[in-house]
Amino acid sequence: MHIEFRHLRTIKAIHDTGGLSHAADLLGITQSALSHQVKGIEDQAGVELFVRRTKPLRLSAAGMKLLAAAEAILPQVAALEAEFDGLVAGRAGRLHIAIECHACFEWLMPVLDTFRKSWPEVDVDIRPGLAFDALPALRREEVDLVISSDPEVIDGIAFTPIFDYEPVFVAAAVNPLAQKAVIEAVDFADQTLITYPVDRRRLDVFTELLTPARVEPLALRQVELTAMILLLVASNRGVAVLPDWVVRQVRYNADYVTRPLTAQGITRTLYAATRTQDAGMPYLDHVTRLARQEAVRMQRG
């Protein structure tokens, strides 16, 4: 027996309306065509689906089984069609994000909170476990957006600038380095450096300053939370290098100071990396615009 979706719709329409005439109107076909369709289904099944000469037309036991299938399957088909319509129209989709910037969790959450209100049909998720393999995961379509400060030339991947930031040195006011106007790589040689628990290849203080100068801090301490890093720094348990916007966002009445790194300063750019094949996708464009707006807000303090 070859059951088609139209057979399921037919059986449900006849059951819901109680007769061939009303069911034919509901389905937009003639009563004659509907009668032939019912006969065709019964011929395939080898059983009668209706109890004849009853008003309203009543389903047989076999017909009830087909109706149960129709009531289970048709809503799923309708939901799938609606989802596909949403994808075609750009209203629905998936936005799975990988973040290479550890501090960006605090900045990104307000962006996603605003985004979800405009795009309720888009499935949003953050995949922190892919932080160190984010760009290859983007190419494999495991994620759809990567927040990164390390753009690469990768076929099929586009990097859109979100905002510039400055990594700044943070130390307790009682730390002797707080008296310096600018901080150089050599100044870290006798300091405990407090960082996020990520590979040093993802830390600006190493990639932009210490590694090129071949300087190692006296000790390294890894801390998960920005607030705890700042509290430890204020207690003179070590020094840190954080994005300037992070220090402005998580500001306490704590006794610490910030200083620029090197006389020239260091400027970095945060990017949104996406697949070029997704260019022009409305919700991807919108989340990038929201990210820029949030960046302007937080940079103003």
VEXMAR-341954 format. One record per residue (C-alpha): residue number from 1; residue in one letter; x, y, z. Coordinates in Angstrom, 2 decimals. Layout:
// residues N
+-----+------+---------+---------+---------+
!  nr ! rest !       u !       v !       w !
+-----+------+---------+---------+---------+
! NUM !    A !       X !       Y !       Z !
...
+-----+------+---------+---------+---------+
This chain:
// residues 301
+-----+------+---------+---------+---------+
!  nr ! rest !       u !       v !       w !
+-----+------+---------+---------+---------+
!   1 !    M !    0.00 !    0.00 !    0.00 !
!   2 !    H !    1.34 !    3.40 !   -1.01 !
!   3 !    I !    0.02 !    6.07 !    1.38 !
!   4 !    E !    0.45 !    9.71 !    0.37 !
!   5 !    F !   -0.03 !   12.91 !    2.35 !
!   6 !    R !   -3.14 !   13.65 !    0.28 !
!   7 !    H !   -4.67 !   10.39 !    1.48 !
!   8 !    L !   -4.13 !   11.44 !    5.09 !
!   9 !    R !   -5.60 !   14.89 !    4.41 !
!  10 !    T !   -8.60 !   13.25 !    2.70 !
!  11 !    I !   -9.42 !   10.91 !    5.57 !
!  12 !    K !   -9.14 !   13.71 !    8.10 !
!  13 !    A !  -11.27 !   16.12 !    6.05 !
!  14 !    I !  -14.08 !   13.57 !    5.69 !
!  15 !    H !  -13.96 !   12.78 !    9.40 !
!  16 !    D !  -13.93 !   16.45 !   10.41 !
!  17 !    T !  -16.78 !   17.50 !    8.07 !
!  18 !    G !  -18.89 !   14.34 !    8.31 !
!  19 !    G !  -19.45 !   13.85 !    4.58 !
!  20 !    L !  -17.95 !   13.84 !    1.08 !
!  21 !    S !  -19.58 !   17.08 !   -0.08 !
!  22 !    H !  -18.20 !   19.31 !    2.69 !
!  23 !    A !  -14.86 !   17.51 !    2.63 !
!  24 !    A !  -14.53 !   18.13 !   -1.12 !
!  25 !    D !  -15.18 !   21.86 !   -0.55 !
!  26 !    L !  -12.57 !   21.91 !    2.21 !
!  27 !    L !   -9.98 !   20.21 !    0.02 !
!  28 !    G !  -10.83 !   22.28 !   -3.05 !
!  29 !    I !  -11.74 !   19.35 !   -5.30 !
!  30 !    T !  -14.98 !   17.98 !   -6.74 !
!  31 !    Q !  -17.05 !   15.42 !   -4.84 !
!  32 !    S !  -16.60 !   13.00 !   -7.74 !
!  33 !    A !  -12.81 !   13.33 !   -7.58 !
!  34 !    L !  -12.92 !   12.78 !   -3.82 !
!  35 !    S !  -15.05 !    9.63 !   -4.22 !
!  36 !    H !  -12.55 !    8.20 !   -6.72 !
!  37 !    Q !   -9.71 !    9.03 !   -4.33 !
!  38 !    V !  -11.43 !    7.23 !   -1.44 !
!  39 !    K !  -12.07 !    4.18 !   -3.65 !
!  40 !    G !   -8.42 !    4.21 !   -4.69 !
!  41 !    I !   -7.27 !    4.21 !   -1.06 !
!  42 !    E !   -9.63 !    1.35 !   -0.19 !
!  43 !    D !   -8.51 !   -0.66 !   -3.22 !
!  44 !    Q !   -4.87 !   -0.28 !   -2.14 !
!  45 !    A !   -5.58 !   -1.10 !    1.50 !
!  46 !    G !   -7.91 !   -4.00 !    0.66 !
!  47 !    V !  -10.34 !   -2.86 !    3.37 !
!  48 !    E !  -13.25 !   -0.45 !    3.63 !
!  49 !    L !  -12.39 !    2.78 !    5.43 !
!  50 !    F !  -15.99 !    3.93 !    5.98 !
!  51 !    V !  -19.24 !    2.45 !    7.20 !
!  52 !    R !  -21.52 !    3.11 !    4.24 !
!  53 !    R !  -25.03 !    4.56 !    4.42 !
!  54 !    T !  -24.41 !    6.40 !    7.72 !
!  55 !    K !  -24.96 !   10.09 !    8.36 !
!  56 !    P !  -22.60 !   11.60 !    9.17 !
!  57 !    L !  -20.26 !    9.31 !    7.29 !
!  58 !    R !  -18.52 !    7.16 !    9.88 !
!  59 !    L !  -15.04 !    5.66 !    9.74 !
!  60 !    S !  -14.58 !    1.90 !   10.03 !
!  61 !    A !  -12.00 !    0.40 !   12.40 !
!  62 !    A !   -9.44 !    0.46 !    9.57 !
!  63 !    G !  -10.39 !    4.06 !    8.80 !
!  64 !    M !   -9.82 !    5.04 !   12.43 !
!  65 !    K !   -6.29 !    3.66 !   12.24 !
!  66 !    L !   -5.60 !    5.78 !    9.16 !
!  67 !    L !   -7.14 !    8.80 !   10.90 !
!  68 !    A !   -4.85 !    8.30 !   13.90 !
!  69 !    A !   -1.87 !    8.31 !   11.56 !
!  70 !    A !   -3.15 !   11.46 !    9.85 !
!  71 !    E !   -3.60 !   13.28 !   13.17 !
!  72 !    A !   -0.06 !   12.35 !   14.21 !
!  73 !    I !    1.73 !   13.04 !   10.92 !
!  74 !    L !   -0.03 !   16.05 !    9.39 !
!  75 !    P !    0.78 !   18.49 !   12.24 !
!  76 !    Q !    4.45 !   17.50 !   11.95 !
!  77 !    V !    4.36 !   18.10 !    8.20 !
!  78 !    A !    2.67 !   21.48 !    8.72 !
!  79 !    A !    5.28 !   22.48 !   11.28 !
!  80 !    L !    8.07 !   21.45 !    8.92 !
!  81 !    E !    6.53 !   23.43 !    6.06 !
!  82 !    A !    6.24 !   26.49 !    8.31 !
!  83 !    E !    9.87 !   26.10 !    9.36 !
!  84 !    F !   11.01 !   25.87 !    5.75 !
!  85 !    D !    8.90 !   28.91 !    4.87 !
!  86 !    G !   10.63 !   30.75 !    7.70 !
!  87 !    L !   14.06 !   29.72 !    6.43 !
!  88 !    V !   13.24 !   30.87 !    2.91 !
!  89 !    A !   11.91 !   34.18 !    4.21 !
!  90 !    G !   14.90 !   34.63 !    6.52 !
!  91 !    R !   12.76 !   34.66 !    9.70 !
!  92 !    A !   14.02 !   31.36 !   11.08 !
!  93 !    G !   17.29 !   29.52 !   11.27 !
!  94 !    R !   20.18 !   28.70 !   13.55 !
!  95 !    L !   22.66 !   31.02 !   15.22 !
!  96 !    H !   25.24 !   28.94 !   17.07 !
!  97 !    I !   28.14 !   31.07 !   18.26 !
!  98 !    A !   31.72 !   30.22 !   19.24 !
!  99 !    I !   33.73 !   32.77 !   21.19 !
! 100 !    E !   37.52 !   33.06 !   21.08 !
! 101 !    C !   37.40 !   36.10 !   23.39 !
! 102 !    H !   36.86 !   34.88 !   26.96 !
! 103 !    A !   35.75 !   38.29 !   28.25 !
! 104 !    C !   33.16 !   38.58 !   25.50 !
! 105 !    F !   30.56 !   36.50 !   27.36 !
! 106 !    E !   29.70 !   39.53 !   29.50 !
! 107 !    W !   29.47 !   41.77 !   26.46 !
! 108 !    L !   27.59 !   39.34 !   24.20 !
! 109 !    M !   24.71 !   38.41 !   26.51 !
! 110 !    P !   22.93 !   41.82 !   26.29 !
! 111 !    V !   23.27 !   41.59 !   22.49 !
! 112 !    L !   21.61 !   38.16 !   22.39 !
! 113 !    D !   18.88 !   39.25 !   24.81 !
! 114 !    T !   17.90 !   42.04 !   22.42 !
! 115 !    F !   18.31 !   39.76 !   19.38 !
! 116 !    R !   15.95 !   37.01 !   20.63 !
! 117 !    K !   13.07 !   39.50 !   20.93 !
! 118 !    S !   13.33 !   40.36 !   17.23 !
! 119 !    W !   14.06 !   36.82 !   16.01 !
! 120 !    P !   12.07 !   34.37 !   18.17 !
! 121 !    E !   12.22 !   31.66 !   15.49 !
! 122 !    V !   16.04 !   31.59 !   15.38 !
! 123 !    D !   17.68 !   28.91 !   17.52 !
! 124 !    V !   20.46 !   30.67 !   19.48 !
! 125 !    D !   23.22 !   28.87 !   21.34 !
! 126 !    I !   26.79 !   29.58 !   22.50 !
! 127 !    R !   29.37 !   26.85 !   22.02 !
! 128 !    P !   32.24 !   27.71 !   24.41 !
! 129 !    G !   33.72 !   24.24 !   24.04 !
! 130 !    L !   34.75 !   25.11 !   20.47 !
! 131 !    A !   36.69 !   28.22 !   21.50 !
! 132 !    F !   40.06 !   26.85 !   20.44 !
! 133 !    D !   38.87 !   25.28 !   17.20 !
! 134 !    A !   36.24 !   27.85 !   16.32 !
! 135 !    L !   37.13 !   28.80 !   12.74 !
! 136 !    P !   37.45 !   25.20 !   11.48 !
! 137 !    A !   34.11 !   24.51 !   13.20 !
! 138 !    L !   32.64 !   27.47 !   11.29 !
! 139 !    R !   33.79 !   25.98 !    7.98 !
! 140 !    R !   32.30 !   22.60 !    8.95 !
! 141 !    E !   28.97 !   24.39 !    9.67 !
! 142 !    E !   29.03 !   23.29 !   13.32 !
! 143 !    V !   28.66 !   26.96 !   14.30 !
! 144 !    D !   27.40 !   29.99 !   12.39 !
! 145 !    L !   29.26 !   32.92 !   13.96 !
! 146 !    V !   32.66 !   33.23 !   15.59 !
! 147 !    I !   33.72 !   36.17 !   17.75 !
! 148 !    S !   37.46 !   36.54 !   17.22 !
! 149 !    S !   40.28 !   39.07 !   17.40 !
! 150 !    D !   42.51 !   36.99 !   15.12 !
! 151 !    P !   41.34 !   37.26 !   11.50 !
! 152 !    E !   42.79 !   34.78 !    9.06 !
! 153 !    V !   42.67 !   34.40 !    5.29 !
! 154 !    I !   40.36 !   31.38 !    5.01 !
! 155 !    D !   38.48 !   30.45 !    1.86 !
! 156 !    G !   34.73 !   30.83 !    2.41 !
! 157 !    I !   35.05 !   32.82 !    5.66 !
! 158 !    A !   34.43 !   36.57 !    5.97 !
! 159 !    F !   35.54 !   38.76 !    8.92 !
! 160 !    T !   33.40 !   41.80 !    9.73 !
! 161 !    P !   34.93 !   44.34 !   12.17 !
! 162 !    I !   32.78 !   44.98 !   15.24 !
! 163 !    F !   34.85 !   47.38 !   17.30 !
! 164 !    D !   38.40 !   48.35 !   18.27 !
! 165 !    Y !   39.68 !   48.04 !   21.82 !
! 166 !    E !   42.88 !   48.66 !   23.76 !
! 167 !    P !   44.41 !   46.04 !   26.09 !
! 168 !    V !   45.39 !   47.93 !   29.26 !
! 169 !    F !   47.58 !   47.09 !   32.23 !
! 170 !    V !   45.77 !   46.85 !   35.58 !
! 171 !    A !   47.59 !   46.96 !   38.94 !
! 172 !    A !   46.88 !   47.83 !   42.56 !
! 173 !    A !   47.49 !   51.46 !   43.43 !
! 174 !    V !   50.16 !   50.32 !   45.91 !
! 175 !    N !   52.04 !   48.34 !   43.26 !
! 176 !    P !   55.24 !   50.22 !   42.26 !
! 177 !    L !   54.27 !   49.84 !   38.59 !
! 178 !    A !   51.24 !   52.06 !   39.26 !
! 179 !    Q !   53.68 !   55.01 !   39.36 !
! 180 !    K !   54.77 !   54.45 !   35.76 !
! 181 !    A !   53.11 !   56.32 !   32.89 !
! 182 !    V !   53.36 !   53.36 !   30.51 !
! 183 !    I !   54.13 !   49.67 !   30.96 !
! 184 !    E !   56.72 !   47.75 !   28.94 !
! 185 !    A !   57.25 !   44.01 !   28.54 !
! 186 !    V !   60.19 !   43.93 !   30.94 !
! 187 !    D !   57.96 !   45.23 !   33.75 !
! 188 !    F !   56.20 !   41.84 !   33.93 !
! 189 !    A !   59.38 !   39.91 !   34.72 !
! 190 !    D !   58.91 !   40.22 !   38.50 !
! 191 !    Q !   55.09 !   40.15 !   38.56 !
! 192 !    T !   52.41 !   37.49 !   38.96 !
! 193 !    L !   50.24 !   37.80 !   35.87 !
! 194 !    I !   46.54 !   36.98 !   36.39 !
! 195 !    T !   44.78 !   35.85 !   33.20 !
! 196 !    Y !   41.69 !   34.02 !   32.02 !
! 197 !    P !   42.09 !   30.21 !   31.83 !
! 198 !    V !   42.83 !   30.10 !   28.10 !
! 199 !    D !   45.86 !   29.28 !   26.00 !
! 200 !    R !   48.40 !   32.13 !   25.89 !
! 201 !    R !   47.98 !   32.25 !   22.11 !
! 202 !    R !   44.55 !   33.76 !   22.82 !
! 203 !    L !   45.81 !   36.39 !   25.27 !
! 204 !    D !   46.74 !   39.83 !   23.96 !
! 205 !    V !   49.39 !   40.36 !   26.63 !
! 206 !    F !   51.36 !   37.42 !   25.25 !
! 207 !    T !   50.68 !   37.75 !   21.51 !
! 208 !    E !   51.16 !   41.53 !   21.37 !
! 209 !    L !   53.78 !   42.14 !   24.06 !
! 210 !    L !   55.48 !   39.39 !   26.06 !
! 211 !    T !   56.09 !   36.71 !   23.42 !
! 212 !    P !   57.64 !   39.11 !   20.85 !
! 213 !    A !   59.85 !   40.54 !   23.62 !
! 214 !    R !   60.72 !   37.03 !   24.94 !
! 215 !    V !   59.68 !   38.00 !   28.45 !
! 216 !    E !   58.06 !   35.63 !   30.93 !
! 217 !    P !   56.15 !   36.83 !   34.01 !
! 218 !    L !   57.42 !   35.69 !   37.39 !
! 219 !    A !   54.28 !   33.55 !   37.83 !
! 220 !    L !   50.99 !   32.92 !   36.06 !
! 221 !    R !   47.61 !   32.60 !   37.80 !
! 222 !    Q !   44.45 !   31.72 !   35.88 !
! 223 !    V !   41.06 !   32.98 !   37.05 !
! 224 !    E !   37.68 !   32.42 !   35.38 !
! 225 !    L !   35.76 !   35.59 !   36.32 !
! 226 !    T !   36.64 !   39.16 !   35.38 !
! 227 !    A !   35.32 !   40.46 !   38.69 !
! 228 !    M !   37.61 !   38.11 !   40.62 !
! 229 !    I !   40.60 !   39.11 !   38.50 !
! 230 !    L !   40.00 !   42.75 !   39.39 !
! 231 !    L !   39.52 !   41.99 !   43.09 !
! 232 !    L !   42.78 !   40.01 !   43.19 !
! 233 !    V !   44.58 !   42.83 !   41.40 !
! 234 !    A !   43.15 !   45.39 !   43.84 !
! 235 !    S !   44.48 !   43.20 !   46.68 !
! 236 !    N !   47.94 !   43.33 !   45.04 !
! 237 !    R !   47.96 !   39.57 !   44.45 !
! 238 !    G !   49.12 !   40.15 !   40.90 !
! 239 !    V !   48.65 !   42.30 !   37.80 !
! 240 !    A !   46.47 !   41.81 !   34.73 !
! 241 !    V !   45.96 !   42.93 !   31.16 !
! 242 !    L !   42.33 !   43.34 !   30.15 !
! 243 !    P !   40.45 !   45.01 !   27.30 !
! 244 !    D !   39.70 !   48.63 !   28.19 !
! 245 !    W !   35.97 !   48.08 !   27.75 !
! 246 !    V !   36.04 !   45.19 !   30.24 !
! 247 !    V !   37.56 !   47.38 !   32.93 !
! 248 !    R !   34.92 !   50.05 !   32.29 !
! 249 !    Q !   32.09 !   47.50 !   32.38 !
! 250 !    V !   33.14 !   45.80 !   35.61 !
! 251 !    R !   34.14 !   48.83 !   37.65 !
! 252 !    Y !   34.38 !   48.62 !   41.43 !
! 253 !    N !   35.34 !   51.15 !   44.07 !
! 254 !    A !   38.53 !   49.15 !   44.32 !
! 255 !    D !   42.02 !   50.55 !   44.64 !
! 256 !    Y !   43.53 !   49.72 !   41.26 !
! 257 !    V !   44.76 !   51.76 !   38.30 !
! 258 !    T !   45.09 !   51.21 !   34.56 !
! 259 !    R !   48.03 !   52.10 !   32.36 !
! 260 !    P !   48.69 !   51.82 !   28.60 !
! 261 !    L !   50.96 !   49.10 !   27.27 !
! 262 !    T !   54.05 !   50.69 !   25.61 !
! 263 !    A !   54.39 !   54.32 !   24.63 !
! 264 !    Q !   52.61 !   53.67 !   21.32 !
! 265 !    G !   49.77 !   51.75 !   22.89 !
! 266 !    I !   48.24 !   48.56 !   21.49 !
! 267 !    T !   45.00 !   48.49 !   19.53 !
! 268 !    R !   43.11 !   45.33 !   18.67 !
! 269 !    T !   39.92 !   44.70 !   16.68 !
! 270 !    L !   37.13 !   42.29 !   17.47 !
! 271 !    Y !   35.53 !   40.60 !   14.45 !
! 272 !    A !   32.41 !   38.61 !   13.61 !
! 273 !    A !   33.43 !   35.70 !   11.38 !
! 274 !    T !   30.74 !   34.12 !    9.18 !
! 275 !    R !   30.57 !   31.93 !    6.10 !
! 276 !    T !   30.50 !   33.90 !    2.85 !
! 277 !    Q !   27.64 !   31.70 !    1.63 !
! 278 !    D !   25.52 !   33.18 !    4.45 !
! 279 !    A !   26.15 !   36.77 !    3.36 !
! 280 !    G !   22.96 !   38.83 !    3.42 !
! 281 !    M !   21.13 !   36.50 !    5.81 !
! 282 !    P !   18.89 !   38.98 !    7.68 !
! 283 !    Y !   19.33 !   37.72 !   11.22 !
! 284 !    L !   23.13 !   37.44 !   10.86 !
! 285 !    D !   23.27 !   41.04 !    9.62 !
! 286 !    H !   21.06 !   42.12 !   12.51 !
! 287 !    V !   23.10 !   40.46 !   15.26 !
! 288 !    T !   26.24 !   42.13 !   13.87 !
! 289 !    R !   24.54 !   45.55 !   13.93 !
! 290 !    L !   23.38 !   44.94 !   17.50 !
! 291 !    A !   26.93 !   43.98 !   18.46 !
! 292 !    R !   28.26 !   47.26 !   17.09 !
! 293 !    Q !   25.56 !   49.22 !   18.92 !
! 294 !    E !   26.39 !   47.47 !   22.20 !
! 295 !    A !   30.08 !   48.20 !   21.60 !
! 296 !    V !   29.34 !   51.92 !   21.24 !
! 297 !    R !   27.25 !   51.88 !   24.40 !
! 298 !    M !   29.87 !   50.15 !   26.54 !
! 299 !    Q !   32.73 !   52.29 !   25.19 !
! 300 !    R !   30.82 !   55.35 !   26.32 !
! 301 !    G !   30.64 !   53.79 !   29.75 !
+-----+------+---------+---------+---------+
